[in-house]
């Protein structure tokens, strides 16, 4: 299996709900499945990124409930880890009722592991005198440790860093010339899988259009004449509606990218909709989407799995911009450099303050910036190394962005988490959730 297939297998998969609380549910399910009895107590330890992304997002199959706590309870009670990131499709009204009772009784807690710098989820589930523990590390479905009553069932080397998967070490060092060569690995089955992702995310977008949220308001601006009825607006409506559906907890799986559903929405639907508008042949559109996934993964090798900056903007948005350039200019490296430099210069400082309804606004900004950067590049215009932190080539700009994220913004996540924890304490003190 080549690097392209490794990327797709690890980072592009269907997910029902926001990937962080769903990964919490999956970890709890892995532990609970080792027990003979019904889960009675659940403790989950998570890294700051998972804590942040599960703070305010609605969890599917919960009737509108939010957060990692209800996800952990429901995942443990479902106890069907074979469902992986679609674990909540195994829910039922009875299981939800029991999960709510466990949470209300204080039998479920999610704790912050402030020292963890990459994705980490440790779920401990108790039933009577039995206890089981499952640990995911480095990726949303990467099981590195599983034990029950002191018996070791699984133990593997943890990723623990942005280069935890073996392919990431090679991908991180690639040039865009080499990245483009990965498209040669794509076969008919790969194209079918890419098309499945398009169809899946289009269904989510259609469901989201029924909600009176961000996608609805962008569409209203078009109807009232404040925005043009063009491919940029239709793309923003499409992606915002899909994000609205995810963040509202609608029970529709999405095809993720880089392990993120919202990033999957941008990485897939933006090049798809633009390609349709320009009558690009379907196979070339699908190959451009493959390139979008690869670029998204490449950037996250540099910035990390869950960075302080918004992945929809500086990873998936960049992937979408490169895909649009590829559709019309092929492997023109100068134009790809311009597109990457322009969108990162534009959106490089957008913060990630966790998954929530407002993510659809960031998806809109990412969509708009990706198309604009690609259009500018296609006619030979864009931000160059003469400006700010932008490098001469795309690779250098991405490395610079990584330095800014890791070093210059080192305290951003800590500060945002402090604010979130204060808000939670205030709500608890006033009788809220």
N, C-alpha and C positions, 0 to 999 in steps of 0.2 A: 504494500500500500504506500502511495507517494504522499508528499507533504500536503498536497491539496486535500486528499481524502482524509488525512489526519485532522486537518483543520475542521472540515465539515463534520466529521464524526464527533469531535470534542466540543465544538462551539456553535453548530447550526442544527438545532433540534426543536421539535414542537414543545411548547410549554403552555400550561393552562394557568394563567395568573402571573403576577410579577415574580421573576425568577428567584429572588432572595427568600421571601417567605415560603415559596414553594419548595426551595431547597431545604429550608428548616423542616417543613412537613415531611419531606422525603427522608431526612436524617432521622426524625422521630419515628417514622414508619419502619425504617431499617432496624432500629433498636427494638421497637415493640414486637416486630415479627419473630424475634428470638424467644419471646416469653410465651408460656402456656396460658397465663391468665390475662385478664383485662387490665390495661394500663391504669394505674392509680395515681402516680405522681410523675411529673415530667420536668426535667431541668435542662435548659439549652444554653450553651455558652457560644457566643458569636463574635466575630470581628467587627470593628466599627462600620465597615461598609455594609455588611448584612444588617446590622442593627439599624443603620440609617435608612436603608432602602425598605426595611419592613416596618418602619415607624408609623407611616400614615397612609399606606396603600390598602385599598379594599381587597379582601381575599375572596376568590370565587367560591361558590357553593356555601356561603356563610350568611346569606341574607343581608349583606352590606356591612358585616363586621370587618374591622381593620387590624392589621398588625401580626407580628411574628408569634404572639402568644396563642391566638386562636388557630393559626396555621399549625403550630406544633401539636396542639391538642387534637385537632382533626386528623392530622397525618398519622399520629400514633394510634388513634382509634380505627382508622381505615386499615392500617397494618398490611398494606399491599405494595411493598417496595418495588415490585416488578413494573408498576405503572410509572416509576421514575418521576419526571417533571410534569406528568399528567396525573399525579397521585390524587388530586382532589376530585377527579372524575369518578372516584370510587366512593364518594360521600353519599349520604342519605339523610333525610330529616331526623331519623332516630339518632344517627351518629352525631349530627350537628348538635342536637339537644343535649347529648351526653358531654360533648366538648364544651358547650357553654356552661354546663353545670360544673365541670372540672375547673374551668377558669374562674367562675364566680366563687368557688370554694377555696381558691388560692392554691390549687394543686398543680398549677403550671407556672413556671417562671422562665423568662429569657434574660440572661445576664450578659453584660458587655465585657469582652476580653480586650481591654484597651491596648494591650501590648501587641496584639496581632496586627500584622501589616499586610496580610493577604487573606483571601477568602478562607474562613475557618468556621465550621459548625460542629459542635460536639453535643450530641443529644443523649441524655441518660433517662431511661424509663424504668419505673419500678412497678412490680405487681406482686403483692404479698412480700415474701422474703426473697424474691428473684429480682435481679437488676441486670439490665443490658445497656451497653453504650456503643454508639456509632459515631465516627468522626469523618467528616468530609473536609478535604483540604486542597486548595489550589484550583478547584473547579466545582461547579454546582452539583455534579454527580460523581465526583472523585472520592470513592470510599477508600480510606487509608487505614481504618482501624474498626474492628467489630469484635465485641466480646459479650459473653453472657455468663453471669455467676462465676467470674474468674477464668472461664475458658476462652482462650484466644481463638477466634474464628477467622479473622482476616487481619493481616498486617502487611502494609506495603509502604514503599518510600513515599513520603509526602512531597507534593510539588512545593507548596509553601512560598513560591515566588512567582513573578510574572513569567518566568521561563520554566515553570514546573513541568509542563508537558515536554517530552523529548523534541517534538517538532519545533517548539518555540525557540529553542536555542539556535537552530538553523535559520528559522524565519526572521528572527530579530536582526541577523547579520546580512540579510539579503538586500540587494539593490532593487529598484523598481524594474529594471531590465529582467532580473531573475524572477521577480514576482509575476511579471507578465508571462514568462515562460511556463509557469505553473498551470496556465490555462491549457497547455498541451496535454495535461493529464486527464482532462474531462472527457468522459465517454457518454454513451446514450443513457445509461442508468443515472449518471450524475445530472444530466439535463432534466430527466424526469423528476428527480428529487428537487431540483431548483424550481421547476414549474409547480410542484406541489406546494412549495413555500409561497409562491406568488398567489396561488389559489386560496391557500389558507389565510393569508394576510388580507386579501381582498374581502373575504367573508367577514373577517373581524371589522374591517372598515365599514362595510355595509351595515353591520349591527350597530356600530358606533354612531352612524348618521341618525339613528333614531333617538339619540340622547341630546338633550339641550345643554351641550357643553362646548368646548373650544371649536371643534369641527363645525358645529351648528352656527356659531357666531362668525367664523370666517366665511362660511357660505352666505350668511346674511349680509356681510359686507359686500360680497359680490352682487347679490340681488339688488342692493341699494345703490350700486354704482361706485362705491368707495374703492373697490378693487376691480381690476380687469377680469373678465371671464376668460382666462387664458390657461396655459398648461401649468404655469407657476401656481395659480390659485387652485386649480383642480388637484394638483399634487399636495398642496398644503391641506386642503379639505380631506383628502384621502388619508394622509398620514395622521393628521390630528384626530380624525374620527376613529381610526384604529387604536390610537393611544388612549383616547377617551374610553373606549370599550374595555381595554386592559385595566386601566387604572380604576375603573368603576367596578371591576370584578365580574364582568360578564363571562359566562361560561363558554368561551370560544378559545381554543388553543391558537397560538400564533407560532410562526416559524421564527426562532430567535437568530441572532448573529452575535458572536462574541459572548454567548451565554446570556444575552439580554433581549427581551421581547421588544422593547421600544427601539433598540438598535436594529433589530431585525426588520421592524416596520420601515425605518428610514433606509436601511441598506438595500431592501428589496423593492419597496413600492415606489421610491423616487425614480430610480433608473427604469423601472417597468413603465410607469406612466409617461415619462419623457420619451422613452423609446417608442411607445405606441403613437404618441403625437407626431413624431418624425418618421413614422412608418418604417422603423428599423426591423429587419427580419427577426422572427421570434428567437431563433437560435443565437443570434448575436446579442439580443437583449438578455437571454439567459446567461450567456458567457460573461456579459458585463456585470450581471448580478453576482456571479461567482467571483469576479474580480473585486467587487464591492465587499464581499465577505472576507476575502483574503486581506485586503487593505485594512479593514476593521480589525482583524486579528493581529496584523502586523503592528498597528499603532498601539494596541493594548499590550503587546509584548514589551513596548517601551514605557507606557504609562502605568501599567499594572491593571489587574482585573477590575478593581473598584477604586478609581482615582478620585481626588477632590474635584476634578473637572468633569463636565458632562460628557459622557461617552456618546450620546446621540449627536452631539455637535462635533467633537474633535476626533471621533473614530468612525462612527457610521456615516456622518455627514461627509467626511472626507472620502470614505469609500464610495458613496453615491456620486460625488463630484467626479472622481476618477472614472467611474463606470460610464457616466454620460460622455465624458471626453473619449473614452475608448469606443463607444458606439459609433461616433462620427469621425474620429481621427485615428483609430487603431492605436498602435504602440508608439505614438508621438510623445517622446519623453519630455520635450520642452513644454508642450501643452499640459502634460500631466503635472510637471513641476509647478507651472503657473497656477493650476487649479488647486493643488494641495496648499501652496503658499498663501493663496488668496483666502481660502476658507479658514485656515488656521489663524491667519492674521486677523480675520473678522471675528471669529467665535472662540479663540484660544483661551479666554479667561472665564468662560461660562461655568459657573459653579454647579456641582451636583449636591443638592440638599435632600436627597432621598427620593424614592418613588412615591408619587402622589398624583392627584388630578392635574396639577400645574405642569407636569412633565409634557403634556400635550402642547403647551405654549413653546417649550424648548424644541419639541419636534417640529413645530411650524417654523421656528427660526432656523433650525438646521436644514430643513427642506428648502426654504427660500435661499439661504446662503449657498447651499450645494449647487443649486441650479444656476444661480448668478455667477458663482466662481467658474463653473464649467463653461457657461456661455462666454464669459470674458476670455477664458483660456483658448477657446476654439477660434477666436478672432485675434489671438496673439497678445492679449492684455492680461495683466495681473500684478500682484505684489511681488517685488523682487528683493534680493538680499540687501539692497540699499536701505530697507526700512525695518526698524525695530529688531525683533528677535528672529526674523525670517532668514533662513539660510539660502545658499545658492541653489541647492537642489532639495527636492521633497524629503529625502532621507535626513538631511541636515536639519531642516525645519522641525521634523518630528523628534529628532534627538534633542533639539533645543527646548521644544515643548515639554518633553519628558523631564528635563532638568528643572524647568520652572515648576512643574507639578510636584516633583519629588522633593526638591530643595526649597524653592521659593514659596511654596504653598504648604509646607510641612505642618503648619499649625491650623490649617483651614478646617480639616475634618474634626480635629479636637475641639475647635471653637464652636462649629455647628452642632456637634454632638452635645456640648455643654448647654447650648440653647435648647435643644430638643429635650434633654433630661430635665431642665428647669421647667419647661412647659408641661412635661408629664407629671412632675411633682405638684405643680399648681393645679392641674386637673384632678389629680388624686385627692388633693386637699379640699377641693370644692365638690367632691363626690362624683367627678367625671370618670372617664375610662382611664 
